[in-house]
Every structure is written in structure tokens, then in C-alpha cells.
């Protein structure tokens, strides 16, 4: 009020009324001065002719009532001033307001981003153990015997935390011998002695392994290999350290079968079938790496069976035994490609690296993401987390890729080739990498898994077909003109399908032998010729995959 020139003598209720209006305007000072001057002048003019103080006070109260509520009047005056201000001032005000709003929003977002923490709620490790445990007697479980085999060869308990296994030098030599990288004759006398002593020393490990292969199922409780800092163990840190010693024991079995073959072909065949059963056990597990290890062991065993049939004299009884074991092994069908673990590991990792709730369902947290993606630079993990899609979108895209792969894994290579099926890699490449970097880190190389399974099935059925052809020769005095003769003789149920074509495996009788082959990954018949450097024709130089004569494939056990 002191800003008005002359300081008019007005009743106190008016000055108080004007002060309340100015205070409630909440506008810039110059505008309040103008409003103050206008109101004072208005009231002063209205009371100019009224000399009596009581009348002035009463008239002032009537004028205040006519003017109305202070709050409403202040809001109306403020609106009027805003409408009357120049456009450039309005633009400046709006710009300042926008900048302030942006700063506040960014501050809130940064606080929300950096203060957010993952809140894992589901124990996927316990869930997977529940789902994978069969409801049959523990006495039929192969794992206790496999565990004893590992303990013997590794000299430590595979179920203990921090279990670590490395092949010793004799085992490395045995692995090279089993894979036919070198021959036993190429070793020095000292090396031969070391290998034979090592095999004798670890004979109990093989015996436990063989006994385990006779069991009806294989169940091992999964344990986390993490540091235990989180309340729910992370499935991604699953301990699979037992696979390395099991692989080495399998290679020990292959080399043992090679040594047994010329002395006792039947015993060598039994060794190979024990390996095949163990490989079958691993294919029933829910973890993809276990499945692939089982496929590899099974293929090693079948290749060695073919080699034994090629090099060693087998009786009709031996061949019938092989046929019966192969039929018994696959009585329940070939195990499908498992996706349970990899899908659950993806969901589990998301709950450990994303917050729960908020925009997009939650955001990626830099620190746990850097640990999963093995990013050493904090700035990189922060930028990646800021750019990453939200939790809901990440889960949606991950589920889409896993569902797609689940469908594709059931299709043969020929079906995928002719239908031009989009690969999982293509789906990943179609996504913005900066938005879905977690998917790029987590998802395994899925496209070849189904193909490995179909190759194993083809090899398994080719082994049985070769055995049936040998039986036919013994019974009929020669090989048949077509494989249909084996079906007619009851030696096989059906002619095995070539996974790389819409036709059966190719068979051709020669003068004193036969050729059995798949056209392999170049999808064309090369007449049963094979490139040993590219057995399944993954590259342009590849040709057919030849099961028989055995010199091309069965001796290539890598």
C-alpha cells in the first residue's frame, strides 16, 4: 500500500481487502502495483464525497460485498493481466515453465532410475528341480552312480560348492586317442605305459558309469554356483561342472571299446551301448547344454558301433543283441529339445536385473546388468540401461523368440529349408540391439540345436539299418537291392528318413558292399561322396554324409 502516491486515507477493511487480493494474485510485482493503484483510485473516488467516518466504513463494507470473494477476484484479475501481456512475454514464460518442468521431470526420472532395485520374487531354481524330478523310485536313478564315477576320476565331490575339474595329461591323451587325432602306435613307450596305468587306475570310474547307464532315469538336483548374496539363487549361475568329467569318462569308454573290439567285439559293443544309454539319460534333462552333451555322447557311441561292424567279425547273435538294445533304448521316442531351463533362466535373469513396476513394467538396473553382461565400464552399463526397453517389452520379445524356436526345433532341416523358416538369429537381428541388449547376451545359439538332434536320430537309425543289412547278408547270402527288403524281412519297422530331404536315407548296393548316406546340408545328392572336413555340408564345400562304408564318418568321432 505504501507504493501508492499520496497514501489515501481509506478505511482499514478496504486496505486489508486490497492487500489480500494482491497476495492471492501470485503474479509479478509490477502487475500487482498496477492493480493496487487501480483499486485504491477506485475506492478513493467512491468515498470522496463521504465525510463521516462511520458512513465511509459502512459504504466500504457494501463495496467489498459487491466486489465479491477475494480469492475469486484475485484469480479473475490475474487472468485478465495474463491475457493482456505481450506475446513475447507469454512465449518466454512458457519456455521457462517448460524448462523447469523438464528439469523436475528429469530429476524425478534420475531418482527413480538410480534408486530402483530388482525385487526377485520367484525361486526358479527350486521350481525347475520340482518340475524335473520324476515320480519313480530313487533306486532307479543313475545320478548316484554317475556321481561316484565323477568322484573317482576327479578325486572330489561334484555336489560340493566350488567343485572344479580339469583333465590331467593322461586323460588328454586318452581323449585324443578316442577322437582318433592320434593312434596308440604313435605314442612313445612311456606315454603308452602312462595311459594304460591311468586307465587301470580309473577302471572303477568306468564301472560306476556303466552301472549308472543301466538305470531307468537320471535325476540330479540342480544347485546354484553363485555367491549366495541374493535371497533367491540366480538360475543363470547354475552349476554344471559335472559335465566335464562325464564327458571325459565317455571318451575313456570310447577308447576302451576301441581296445576291446578285436579281442571281444561283443564286449566292445556293450561298452558303446552303455555310452549310448548315458547319452540318452542326459538328453532327458531340462538344460540345453546337458541335452547337447547327451547328443554328442550318443553320436560317439553310434559311430563306434558302426566302426566295430566294419572292422570286427560279429555273429548273428551279436547283431541281434545290438538291434534289441537300440529298439529298447528308443521305446519311448527320442527326447525333444528341452527349453525349460533356458526359458526359466531368461525369466529369472529379468527379475534379477529389472525393477518391478513403473513405466514399462520396470527398468534395467545398471549394476546387476553389468554383472550379467560382463561389462566393466560403469558408463557403458548406465547408457545401455537407459536405452533398454522396459521389463514388459523385454519379456514379450523373449517369449516370442522362445516360442518360435520351440516350433522350429520340431522341424527337420529339410522342412526349415523348404519353408524358408525365419531363424532365431534373424529374429534377434531384426530387433534394435541397443533396445534389447539383454536378449543378445542371454539367448543361446538356438538355430542349430534342432539340427543336431535330427542328425543324431539319423545316425541312430542308420546304425540299426546297417546292423539289419549285415543280418540280411548273413541270412540271404548278400545285400538287398533296396531297403524295402529289410522291412519285408521284418528286420526293421520302416526305412529311416533323411532329415535333409523328403525321401529316405540313400542306399545303393555295390559289388560286394553297399553305400548308405544322407544328402546333408547342401540339400543335393552327391552320389554318396563325402568331404571329411565338412561332414554335414554346413559350408559350400560340403557334400553327402556317408554312414557306410564306415571309413568316411565312423572314424571321424570329433
C-alpha positions as CSV (number, residue, x, y, z in Angstrom):
1,X,0.0,0.0,0.0
2,X,2.9,2.3,0.6
3,X,3.7,2.2,-3.1
4,X,0.6,4.4,-3.9
5,X,1.3,8.1,-4.2
6,X,-0.3,10.2,-1.6
7,X,-1.3,7.3,0.7
8,X,-5.1,7.9,0.6
9,X,-7.0,7.8,3.9
10,X,-9.2,4.7,3.4
11,X,-10.9,2.6,6.0
12,X,-8.8,-0.4,7.3
13,X,-11.2,-3.0,5.9
14,X,-10.5,-1.7,2.4
15,X,-6.7,-1.7,2.7
16,X,-6.9,-5.2,4.2
17,X,-9.2,-6.3,1.3
18,X,-6.8,-4.9,-1.3
19,X,-3.7,-6.5,0.4
20,X,-5.4,-9.9,0.4
21,X,-6.3,-9.6,-3.3
22,X,-2.7,-8.7,-4.2
23,X,-1.3,-11.5,-2.1
24,X,-3.6,-14.1,-3.7
25,X,-2.8,-12.9,-7.2
26,X,0.7,-14.5,-7.1
27,X,1.8,-12.5,-10.0
28,X,4.8,-10.4,-10.9
29,X,5.4,-7.3,-8.7
30,X,4.8,-4.6,-11.4
31,X,1.4,-6.1,-12.3
32,X,0.5,-6.1,-8.6
33,X,1.4,-2.4,-8.4
34,X,-0.8,-1.5,-11.3
35,X,-3.7,-3.5,-9.7
36,X,-3.1,-1.8,-6.3
37,X,-3.2,1.7,-7.9
38,X,-6.4,1.0,-9.8
39,X,-8.2,-0.4,-6.8
40,X,-7.1,2.4,-4.5
41,X,-8.1,5.0,-7.0
42,X,-11.5,3.3,-7.4
43,X,-12.3,3.1,-3.7
44,X,-10.9,6.7,-3.1
45,X,-13.2,8.1,-5.8
46,X,-16.2,6.2,-4.5
47,X,-15.6,7.6,-0.9
48,X,-14.6,11.1,-1.9
49,X,-17.9,12.8,-1.1
50,X,-18.5,10.9,2.1
51,X,-17.0,12.8,5.1
52,X,-18.5,10.9,8.1
53,X,-16.2,8.1,9.2
54,X,-19.0,5.7,10.1
55,X,-20.7,6.2,6.8
56,X,-17.3,5.7,5.0
57,X,-16.8,2.4,6.8
58,X,-20.4,1.2,6.1
59,X,-20.1,2.2,2.4
60,X,-16.7,0.5,2.2
61,X,-18.3,-2.8,3.5
62,X,-21.0,-2.6,0.9
63,X,-18.4,-2.0,-1.9
64,X,-16.4,-5.0,-0.7
65,X,-19.5,-7.2,-0.8
66,X,-20.2,-6.1,-4.3
67,X,-16.7,-6.8,-5.4
68,X,-17.1,-10.4,-4.1
69,X,-14.8,-13.1,-2.7
70,X,-11.1,-12.2,-2.5
71,X,-9.9,-15.5,-4.0
72,X,-12.2,-15.3,-7.0
73,X,-11.5,-11.7,-7.6
74,X,-7.7,-12.3,-7.5
75,X,-8.0,-15.2,-9.9
76,X,-10.0,-13.1,-12.4
77,X,-7.7,-10.1,-12.2
78,X,-4.7,-12.5,-12.7
79,X,-6.3,-14.0,-15.8
80,X,-7.0,-10.6,-17.2
81,X,-3.4,-9.5,-16.8
82,X,-2.2,-12.7,-18.4
83,X,-4.4,-12.1,-21.5
84,X,-3.2,-8.6,-21.8
85,X,0.5,-9.3,-21.7
86,X,2.5,-9.1,-24.9
87,X,3.1,-12.4,-26.9
88,X,6.8,-12.4,-26.5
89,X,6.4,-12.3,-22.7
90,X,4.0,-15.2,-22.9
91,X,6.4,-17.1,-25.0
92,X,9.3,-16.5,-22.6
93,X,7.1,-17.6,-19.6
94,X,6.0,-20.8,-21.4
95,X,9.7,-21.5,-22.3
96,X,10.8,-21.1,-18.7
97,X,7.9,-23.2,-17.5
98,X,8.8,-25.9,-20.0
99,X,12.5,-25.9,-19.0
100,X,11.6,-26.1,-15.3
101,X,9.1,-28.9,-15.9
102,X,11.8,-30.8,-17.9
103,X,14.3,-30.3,-15.1
104,X,11.9,-31.5,-12.5
105,X,10.8,-34.5,-14.7
106,X,14.5,-35.4,-15.3
107,X,15.3,-35.2,-11.6
108,X,12.4,-37.4,-10.8
109,X,13.4,-39.9,-13.5
110,X,17.0,-40.0,-12.5
111,X,15.9,-40.5,-8.9
112,X,13.6,-43.3,-9.9
113,X,16.2,-44.8,-12.2
114,X,19.1,-44.9,-9.8
115,X,17.2,-45.7,-6.7
116,X,15.3,-48.6,-8.3
117,X,16.3,-52.1,-7.2
118,X,15.4,-55.5,-8.5
119,X,13.0,-57.5,-6.3
120,X,13.2,-61.1,-7.4
121,X,10.1,-63.0,-6.1
122,X,10.2,-66.4,-7.7
123,X,12.7,-69.1,-6.9
124,X,13.2,-70.6,-10.4
125,X,15.9,-73.0,-9.2
126,X,13.5,-74.7,-6.8
127,X,10.8,-74.6,-9.5
128,X,13.0,-76.3,-12.0
129,X,14.0,-79.0,-9.5
130,X,10.4,-79.7,-8.8
131,X,9.4,-79.9,-12.5
132,X,12.4,-82.2,-13.5
133,X,12.1,-84.7,-10.7
134,X,10.4,-87.9,-11.9
135,X,7.9,-89.6,-9.6
136,X,9.5,-93.0,-9.5
137,X,11.8,-94.9,-7.2
138,X,15.2,-93.3,-6.2
139,X,16.7,-96.7,-6.7
140,X,16.3,-96.4,-10.4
141,X,18.2,-93.0,-10.5
142,X,21.5,-93.1,-12.4
143,X,23.0,-90.0,-10.7
144,X,24.3,-91.6,-7.5
145,X,26.4,-93.9,-9.7
146,X,27.5,-91.2,-12.1
147,X,28.4,-89.1,-9.0
148,X,30.6,-92.0,-7.8
149,X,32.3,-92.2,-11.2
150,X,33.0,-88.4,-11.1
151,X,34.3,-88.6,-7.5
152,X,36.7,-91.3,-8.6
153,X,38.1,-89.6,-11.6
154,X,38.0,-86.1,-10.2
155,X,39.0,-87.0,-6.6
156,X,36.4,-84.7,-5.2
157,X,32.6,-84.4,-4.6
158,X,30.8,-82.8,-7.6
159,X,28.0,-81.6,-5.2
160,X,30.3,-79.6,-3.1
161,X,30.5,-75.8,-3.6
162,X,33.5,-74.8,-5.6
163,X,33.8,-78.1,-7.4
164,X,36.3,-77.8,-10.2
165,X,37.6,-80.3,-12.6
166,X,40.4,-80.3,-15.2
167,X,41.6,-83.1,-17.3
168,X,45.0,-84.4,-16.4
169,X,47.7,-85.2,-19.0
170,X,46.9,-88.9,-19.4
171,X,43.2,-88.1,-19.8
172,X,44.0,-85.6,-22.5
173,X,46.0,-88.3,-24.3
174,X,43.0,-90.7,-24.0
175,X,40.7,-88.0,-25.4
176,X,43.0,-87.6,-28.5
177,X,43.1,-91.4,-28.9
178,X,39.3,-91.7,-28.6
179,X,38.8,-89.0,-31.2
180,X,41.4,-90.6,-33.4
181,X,43.5,-87.5,-33.5
182,X,46.4,-89.8,-32.9
183,X,46.9,-93.6,-32.8
184,X,48.1,-95.7,-29.9
185,X,51.1,-96.8,-32.0
186,X,52.2,-93.1,-32.4
187,X,52.7,-92.8,-28.7
188,X,56.1,-93.4,-27.1
189,X,56.6,-96.4,-24.8
190,X,56.4,-94.1,-21.8
191,X,53.2,-92.5,-23.0
192,X,51.6,-95.8,-23.6
193,X,52.5,-97.0,-20.2
194,X,51.1,-93.9,-18.6
195,X,47.9,-94.2,-20.5
196,X,47.4,-97.9,-19.6
197,X,48.2,-97.3,-16.0
198,X,45.8,-94.3,-15.9
199,X,43.0,-96.5,-17.4
200,X,43.6,-99.2,-14.9
201,X,43.7,-96.8,-12.1
202,X,40.3,-95.3,-13.2
203,X,38.7,-98.5,-14.2
204,X,36.3,-98.2,-11.2
205,X,35.1,-94.8,-12.5
206,X,34.1,-96.5,-15.8
207,X,32.4,-99.3,-13.9
208,X,30.3,-96.9,-11.9
209,X,29.4,-95.1,-15.1
210,X,28.4,-98.3,-16.8
211,X,26.2,-99.3,-13.9
212,X,24.6,-95.9,-13.9
213,X,23.7,-96.3,-17.6
214,X,21.6,-99.4,-16.8
215,X,19.3,-97.3,-14.6
216,X,15.9,-96.2,-16.0
217,X,16.3,-92.5,-15.4
218,X,18.8,-89.7,-14.5
219,X,17.9,-87.0,-12.0
220,X,20.3,-84.6,-10.3
221,X,19.2,-81.8,-8.1
222,X,20.4,-78.5,-9.6
223,X,22.4,-76.1,-7.4
224,X,23.4,-72.6,-7.9
225,X,27.0,-71.8,-8.4
226,X,26.5,-68.2,-7.3
227,X,27.8,-66.3,-4.3
228,X,24.6,-66.5,-2.3
229,X,24.2,-62.8,-1.9
230,X,20.6,-62.7,-3.2
231,X,17.7,-64.2,-1.3
232,X,16.7,-66.2,-4.4
233,X,19.5,-68.0,-6.2
234,X,20.1,-67.0,-9.8
235,X,19.4,-69.7,-12.3
236,X,22.0,-68.3,-14.7
237,X,24.7,-69.4,-12.2
238,X,23.6,-73.0,-12.3
239,X,26.4,-75.4,-11.5
240,X,27.0,-77.8,-14.4
241,X,30.6,-78.6,-13.6
242,X,29.8,-82.3,-13.5
243,X,29.5,-82.4,-17.4
244,X,33.3,-82.1,-18.0
245,X,34.2,-85.3,-16.0
246,X,31.2,-87.1,-17.5
247,X,32.4,-86.2,-21.0
248,X,35.9,-87.5,-20.2
249,X,34.6,-90.7,-18.8
250,X,32.6,-91.1,-22.1
251,X,35.9,-90.6,-24.0
252,X,37.5,-93.2,-21.8
253,X,34.7,-95.6,-22.7
254,X,35.2,-95.0,-26.4
255,X,38.9,-95.7,-26.2
256,X,38.2,-98.8,-24.1
257,X,35.8,-100.0,-26.8
258,X,38.4,-99.4,-29.5
259,X,40.9,-101.6,-27.5
260,X,38.2,-104.3,-26.8
261,X,37.0,-104.5,-30.4
262,X,39.5,-107.0,-31.9
263,X,39.6,-109.2,-28.8
264,X,35.9,-109.2,-27.9
265,X,33.6,-107.4,-30.4
266,X,30.6,-108.2,-28.2
267,X,32.2,-106.6,-25.2
268,X,33.1,-103.5,-27.2
269,X,29.5,-103.3,-28.4
270,X,28.3,-103.5,-24.8
271,X,30.7,-100.6,-23.9
272,X,29.3,-98.5,-26.8
273,X,25.7,-99.2,-25.8
274,X,26.4,-98.2,-22.2
275,X,27.7,-94.9,-23.6
276,X,24.6,-94.5,-25.7
277,X,22.3,-95.1,-22.7
278,X,24.2,-92.5,-20.7
279,X,23.9,-90.0,-23.6
280,X,20.1,-90.8,-23.7
281,X,19.9,-90.1,-19.9
282,X,21.4,-86.6,-20.5
283,X,19.0,-85.9,-23.3
284,X,16.1,-86.2,-20.9
285,X,17.3,-83.3,-18.7
286,X,15.8,-79.8,-19.0
287,X,19.1,-77.9,-19.5
288,X,20.1,-77.4,-23.1
289,X,23.8,-77.9,-22.6
290,X,23.1,-81.3,-20.9
291,X,20.9,-82.3,-23.8
292,X,23.7,-81.4,-26.3
293,X,26.3,-83.2,-24.2
294,X,24.0,-86.3,-24.3
295,X,23.6,-85.9,-28.1
296,X,27.4,-85.8,-28.5
297,X,28.0,-88.9,-26.4
298,X,25.2,-90.8,-28.1
299,X,26.7,-90.0,-31.5
300,X,30.2,-91.0,-30.4
301,X,28.7,-94.4,-29.3
302,X,26.8,-95.0,-32.6
303,X,29.8,-94.0,-34.7
304,X,31.9,-96.5,-32.7
305,X,29.2,-99.2,-33.2
306,X,29.4,-98.7,-37.0
307,X,33.2,-98.9,-36.8
308,X,33.0,-102.2,-34.9
309,X,30.6,-103.6,-37.5
310,X,33.1,-102.5,-40.2
311,X,36.3,-103.9,-38.7
312,X,35.3,-106.8,-36.5
313,X,33.6,-110.2,-37.1
314,X,30.2,-110.1,-35.4
315,X,28.0,-113.1,-35.1
316,X,24.3,-113.1,-35.9
317,X,23.7,-113.2,-32.1
318,X,25.8,-110.1,-31.6
319,X,23.9,-108.3,-34.3
320,X,20.5,-109.3,-32.8
321,X,21.7,-108.1,-29.4
322,X,22.6,-104.7,-30.9
323,X,19.2,-104.5,-32.6
324,X,17.3,-105.3,-29.4
325,X,19.3,-102.7,-27.3
326,X,18.7,-100.0,-29.9
327,X,14.9,-100.7,-30.1
328,X,14.7,-100.8,-26.3
329,X,16.5,-97.5,-25.9
330,X,14.2,-95.6,-28.1
331,X,11.0,-97.3,-27.0
332,X,9.6,-94.1,-25.5
333,X,10.6,-92.0,-28.5
334,X,13.5,-89.6,-29.0
335,X,13.6,-86.8,-26.3
336,X,12.6,-83.4,-27.6
337,X,14.9,-80.4,-27.5
338,X,14.4,-79.0,-23.9
339,X,13.7,-75.3,-23.5
340,X,12.5,-75.3,-19.8
341,X,15.8,-74.2,-18.3
342,X,16.7,-71.6,-20.9
343,X,13.3,-70.0,-20.8
344,X,13.2,-70.0,-17.0
345,X,16.8,-68.7,-16.8
346,X,15.7,-65.8,-19.1
347,X,12.7,-65.0,-16.8
348,X,14.8,-65.4,-13.7
349,X,17.5,-63.0,-15.1
350,X,14.9,-60.4,-15.9
351,X,13.6,-60.4,-12.3
352,X,17.2,-60.1,-11.1
353,X,18.2,-57.1,-13.3
354,X,14.9,-55.2,-13.7
355,X,12.9,-53.2,-11.2
356,X,9.3,-54.3,-10.7
357,X,6.5,-51.8,-11.6
358,X,6.6,-48.3,-13.0
359,X,6.8,-47.1,-16.7
360,X,7.2,-50.1,-19.0
361,X,6.8,-52.5,-16.1
362,X,10.2,-51.7,-14.7
363,X,13.7,-50.6,-15.9
364,X,17.0,-52.3,-16.3
365,X,19.3,-51.7,-13.3
366,X,22.9,-50.9,-14.4
367,X,24.9,-52.8,-11.7
368,X,23.3,-56.2,-12.0
369,X,23.1,-55.9,-15.8
370,X,26.8,-55.2,-16.0
371,X,27.5,-58.4,-14.0
372,X,25.3,-60.5,-16.3
373,X,26.7,-58.9,-19.5
374,X,30.2,-58.7,-18.1
375,X,30.5,-55.0,-18.7
376,X,33.5,-53.5,-16.9
377,X,32.8,-49.8,-17.7
378,X,30.0,-48.3,-15.5
379,X,29.2,-45.6,-18.0
380,X,28.5,-48.2,-20.7
381,X,26.2,-50.2,-18.5
382,X,24.3,-47.0,-17.4
383,X,23.9,-45.9,-21.1
384,X,22.8,-49.4,-22.1
385,X,20.3,-49.5,-19.2
386,X,18.9,-46.0,-20.1
387,X,18.4,-47.1,-23.7
388,X,17.0,-50.6,-23.0
389,X,13.3,-51.5,-23.4
390,X,11.2,-51.9,-20.3
391,X,10.6,-55.1,-18.5
392,X,7.3,-55.9,-20.1
393,X,8.6,-55.4,-23.7
394,X,11.7,-57.4,-22.9
395,X,9.7,-60.3,-21.5
396,X,7.4,-60.1,-24.5
397,X,10.2,-60.3,-27.1
398,X,12.0,-63.0,-25.2
399,X,8.8,-65.2,-25.0
400,X,8.2,-64.6,-28.7
401,X,11.7,-65.9,-29.7
402,X,11.5,-68.9,-27.3
403,X,8.0,-69.8,-28.7
404,X,9.3,-69.5,-32.3
405,X,12.3,-71.7,-31.5
406,X,10.1,-74.3,-29.8
407,X,8.1,-74.6,-33.0
408,X,11.2,-74.7,-35.3
409,X,13.1,-77.2,-33.1
410,X,10.4,-79.8,-34.1
411,X,11.0,-79.3,-37.8
412,X,13.6,-81.2,-39.7
413,X,16.4,-79.3,-41.6
414,X,14.6,-80.1,-44.9
415,X,11.3,-78.6,-43.6
416,X,13.0,-75.5,-42.4
417,X,14.8,-75.2,-45.8
418,X,11.8,-75.6,-48.0
419,X,9.5,-73.5,-45.8
420,X,12.1,-70.7,-45.5
421,X,11.6,-70.5,-41.8
422,X,12.9,-67.4,-40.1
423,X,15.7,-68.3,-37.7
424,X,16.0,-67.2,-34.1
425,X,19.2,-65.3,-35.1
426,X,17.2,-63.4,-37.8
427,X,14.5,-62.5,-35.2
428,X,17.2,-61.2,-32.9
429,X,18.9,-59.2,-35.7
430,X,15.6,-57.6,-36.6
431,X,15.4,-56.0,-33.1
432,X,17.2,-52.8,-32.2
433,X,20.3,-54.1,-30.4
434,X,20.5,-51.1,-28.1
435,X,16.9,-51.7,-27.0
436,X,17.3,-55.4,-26.4
437,X,20.9,-55.9,-25.5
438,X,19.9,-58.3,-22.6
439,X,18.4,-60.6,-25.2
440,X,21.6,-60.5,-27.3
441,X,23.5,-61.6,-24.2
442,X,21.2,-64.2,-22.8
443,X,19.7,-66.2,-25.6
444,X,21.7,-69.2,-26.7
445,X,22.6,-70.1,-30.2
446,X,19.3,-71.8,-30.8
447,X,19.1,-72.4,-34.5
448,X,21.5,-75.4,-34.8
449,X,20.2,-77.3,-31.7
450,X,17.2,-79.0,-33.5
451,X,19.5,-79.9,-36.4
452,X,21.9,-81.7,-34.0
453,X,19.0,-83.7,-32.7
454,X,17.9,-84.7,-36.2
455,X,21.5,-85.7,-37.1
456,X,21.6,-88.0,-34.0
457,X,18.3,-89.6,-34.9
458,X,19.5,-90.2,-38.5
459,X,22.8,-91.7,-37.2
460,X,20.9,-93.9,-34.6
461,X,18.5,-95.2,-37.3
462,X,21.4,-95.7,-39.8
463,X,23.2,-97.8,-37.2
464,X,20.2,-100.0,-36.9
465,X,19.8,-100.2,-40.7
466,X,23.5,-101.2,-41.1
467,X,23.0,-103.9,-38.5
468,X,19.9,-105.1,-40.3
469,X,21.8,-105.2,-43.6
470,X,24.6,-107.3,-42.0
471,X,21.9,-109.7,-40.7
472,X,20.3,-109.8,-44.1
473,X,23.6,-110.7,-45.7
474,X,24.2,-113.5,-43.2
475,X,20.7,-114.9,-43.7
476,X,20.3,-114.4,-47.5
477,X,23.9,-114.5,-48.7
478,X,24.1,-111.0,-50.0
479,X,22.8,-107.4,-49.5
480,X,19.3,-106.5,-50.8
481,X,18.7,-104.3,-53.8
482,X,16.6,-101.9,-51.8
483,X,15.9,-101.1,-48.1
484,X,12.3,-102.2,-48.6
485,X,13.6,-105.8,-48.5
486,X,14.6,-105.2,-44.9
487,X,11.1,-104.1,-44.0
488,X,9.6,-107.2,-45.8
489,X,12.0,-109.5,-43.9
490,X,11.0,-107.9,-40.5
491,X,14.5,-106.7,-39.8
492,X,13.4,-103.0,-39.5
493,X,10.0,-101.5,-39.0
494,X,10.4,-98.7,-41.6
495,X,13.0,-97.2,-43.8
496,X,14.7,-94.3,-41.9
497,X,14.0,-90.8,-43.2
498,X,16.7,-88.4,-44.4
499,X,16.4,-85.2,-42.3
500,X,17.8,-83.2,-45.2
501,X,15.3,-84.3,-47.8
502,X,11.7,-85.6,-48.2
503,X,13.0,-89.0,-49.0
504,X,14.6,-91.9,-47.0
505,X,18.3,-92.3,-46.5
506,X,20.0,-93.1,-49.8
507,X,21.0,-96.7,-50.3
508,X,22.9,-98.3,-53.1
509,X,24.1,-101.8,-53.4
510,X,27.6,-102.2,-54.8
511,X,29.5,-105.3,-56.0
512,X,30.4,-106.7,-52.5
513,X,29.2,-103.9,-50.3
514,X,26.7,-101.0,-50.1
515,X,26.6,-97.3,-49.6
516,X,24.2,-95.6,-47.1
517,X,24.2,-91.8,-46.8
518,X,22.3,-88.6,-46.2
519,X,22.4,-85.8,-48.8
520,X,23.3,-83.5,-45.8
521,X,23.2,-79.7,-45.6
522,X,23.7,-78.8,-49.3
523,X,20.3,-80.5,-50.0
524,X,21.6,-82.2,-53.1
525,X,22.6,-85.8,-53.9
526,X,26.3,-86.0,-54.5
527,X,26.2,-89.8,-55.1
528,X,27.5,-90.8,-51.7
529,X,30.7,-88.8,-51.7
530,X,31.8,-87.1,-48.5
531,X,34.0,-84.2,-47.5
532,X,35.6,-85.3,-44.2
533,X,36.4,-81.7,-43.4
534,X,32.7,-80.7,-43.7
535,X,30.8,-83.8,-42.8
536,X,27.3,-82.4,-42.7
537,X,27.8,-79.9,-45.5
538,X,27.4,-76.8,-43.4
539,X,29.6,-74.9,-45.9
540,X,29.6,-74.7,-49.7
541,X,32.4,-77.3,-50.0
542,X,30.3,-79.9,-48.1
543,X,28.8,-83.0,-49.8
544,X,26.9,-86.0,-48.5
545,X,27.2,-87.6,-45.1
546,X,28.2,-91.2,-45.6
547,X,27.3,-93.7,-42.8
548,X,28.6,-96.7,-44.7
549,X,31.3,-97.5,-45.9
550,X,32.5,-96.7,-42.4
551,X,35.8,-95.1,-43.4
552,X,34.3,-91.7,-44.1
553,X,32.2,-90.9,-41.0
554,X,32.6,-93.5,-38.2
555,X,36.3,-92.8,-37.9
556,X,35.6,-89.1,-37.6
557,X,34.3,-89.0,-34.0
558,X,35.1,-85.4,-33.1
